[in-house]
């Protein structure tokens, strides 16, 4: 079946893909910082003076938030989250639709609440200049903004999916042949 997605879905998918690229870059930076820190910490094993990378832990923690929250909305759009396929496949279509409506609706509420409170926390963190103290005072507020933005994207994606369950304008896989090929348990 060919289906032309509404402009908002195409626009949201482009944002999701851009955020996924940011997520991938964050993963690469995490690996580089972690590797440099481990090597620097263990240089004494080869007879050199060891120097751990200052603020590596804080940097990796920030990049973890970026990598998770920038990619979660794309995973939702692609139906790549883990689901219990055994149960979904045996549900009658009406129950499957009700289950999807409940799932997407609760996800939207949950992630929009995270976005709301996350943005309030990020604004406060920025206004007080919150940092993780150490050899280098590492700012924490950027991670809070990434968390709020990623949760907002996931909330919007879940709202779109909720609308897709009740409307024919948005396609949401509900039948056996429309189930994702991603992780299913």
Secondary structure as UniProt FT lines:
FT   HELIX           7..41
FT   HELIX           43..46
FT   TURN            54..55
FT   HELIX           56..69
FT   TURN            70..71
FT   HELIX           72..77
FT   TURN            78..79
FT   HELIX           85..90
FT   HELIX           93..128
FT   STRAND          131..132
FT   STRAND          138..139
FT   HELIX           141..166
FT   HELIX           176..178
//
